[in-house]
């Protein structure tokens, strides 16, 4: 695994151990250092790190070199085109655009974690091992997620109009952000054994009734509907692999978080637990469809937060909670490490190379990309 990733993981574990000392000023400093570290990793990468980074690199140049009317006629959403053109009016380097994107989107996500996590450093480790690749691979979706996260505090305060406005803005970067509207009914669900059973039953039904979902996609799916008739919409790379890398980690997190939050009936806890469960359901349904796996990005933001609930567990002794938390985090690190070593082609973030020394390990070329 690249040294840069290993260094971040070690630093994050060090920050976690410091957090147990309750030294608030030191905790703030380590939080900021981790934020700067991950922004540097993400923003200073070359165009060959991340499956779609080369495409975004080329897109930045193309959108800023063509006429505005032609730029809006491309397949990219109006908000992303407008933002790219705005940044392009000041700078002409795609690498600078990478850094700006990483700085904005990751700062919002980190402060979101800090606001709602029981222990932000445990959440950062989970985020890095499970969710961080989104910010390396899918920049448009990262922007869309940023606006969804900005709207969640309004949702939790029942200010639905403001939340919906943020979702509408998110859709201007990535049309699939409309699925974030499902967060509204999820807020109203009381999570208990009965509701969990209903979630499971509906998921099993939809898993075996894909035609119903296809009808919904045809009706409301926008750009996603065009994939349905082609070869793009197939199952994942391997059914068992998808269960291992998408479902099992989320299920493990949900179980730990559900156990750890038994004595905490706050609105936020119930909401993030429900979102975590909904994310698992989408992943199960997505075993039959690549399209639906893309929707996980709008709900897996809850996973790192839910994991942190275990640190608040009163079911076992405090020392045991911390020890078991560290063990679970080491499992996530092992999970991330094995994927980078055994299957680096899945996300193409390994090997890592900075923009001043790009390495085209996977033979990526401009001819692969088209409008």
C-alpha positions, 0 to 999 in steps of 0.5 A: 500500500502506498506510503502516503495512505499508510501515513494518513492511517497512522496519523489518524490512529494517533489522533484517535489515541490523543482524543481519549485524553480529552485535551480539547485544544490538542484534539482541534489541532489534530483534527485540522492536521488530518483535514489538511493531510487528506486534502493534500492527498486528494488535491495534489494527485495526478490525473492518473490517480482515481478511475475518472480523474483523467476524464475530469482533467480533460473535461476541465480543459474542454469545458473552458475552451469551448463556447458557453452554449456548447459547454451547456450542451454536453452531458454534464449538469449545468451547475458543474459546467458553470462552476468549472467555467467560473474556476477556469476564468481565474486559473487554467490548471486542472490540477488547481481545480483538483485541489480546490474541489478537494479543499471545499468538499472534504472540509464540509464533510469533515466538519459534518463528521465533527458535528455529529460523531461521538468520536470524529477520529474513529469516523475519519478512519472509517471514512478513509477506508470505506468512503473516501475514494468517492472524493478521488473518483467522482468529483461531480458526485462529491460536489452534490454530496457536499450540498446534501450534507449542508442541507441535513442540519436543516432536515434534522430541524424539520426545515424541509424547504431549506433541505429541498433547496440544497438537494435541488442545488446538488442535482445541478451537479449530479442528477442522481442527487434527487434520491437524497429526498428519500432522507425526508421519510427516513427521518420520520421512521422510528427504528425498531425491530418491526421497522428493521424487519419491514426494511428487510422484507421490502429489500428482498421483494425489490431484489427479486422484482427489478422490473418495478425499479426499472419502471421507476428509473424510466419515469424519474431516472433522467440520465440514468434511464439511457443505461438500461437498454445497454450493457452498462447496467449489469451486476457488479464485478462479482456477486460475492465480491460485492457482498464482501466490499459493499454490504458486509462493512455497512452491516457490521457498522450498523450492528455496532452502532445499533448496539452502541445507541440503545441508551440514546434515543436522540433524533440524530441517532435514529436518523443516521442509523436509519440512513445506514440501514437504507444504504445497506438495502440499496447495496443489496438491491444493487447486486443486480444493477450497477445503476443502483450501486451509484446511489449508495454515495448519497446514503453511505455518509452515515456509516462513519457517524454510526460506527462512532456510536459504539464508543458511547456504548454502556453495555460493556466496560469503557476499557473494553469499548475502546479496545473493541473499537480499535480492533474494529478499526484495524479490520477496516484498515486491513479491508482497505489494504487488501483491496489496494494490494489485491484489486488496485484496478477497482478504484485505481488509486494505487499506486499513488502519484502526485501531479508533479510526477504522474505515473500512468500505471493503468494505461489511461489515455484521452481516447478512452473518453468521449462526450 
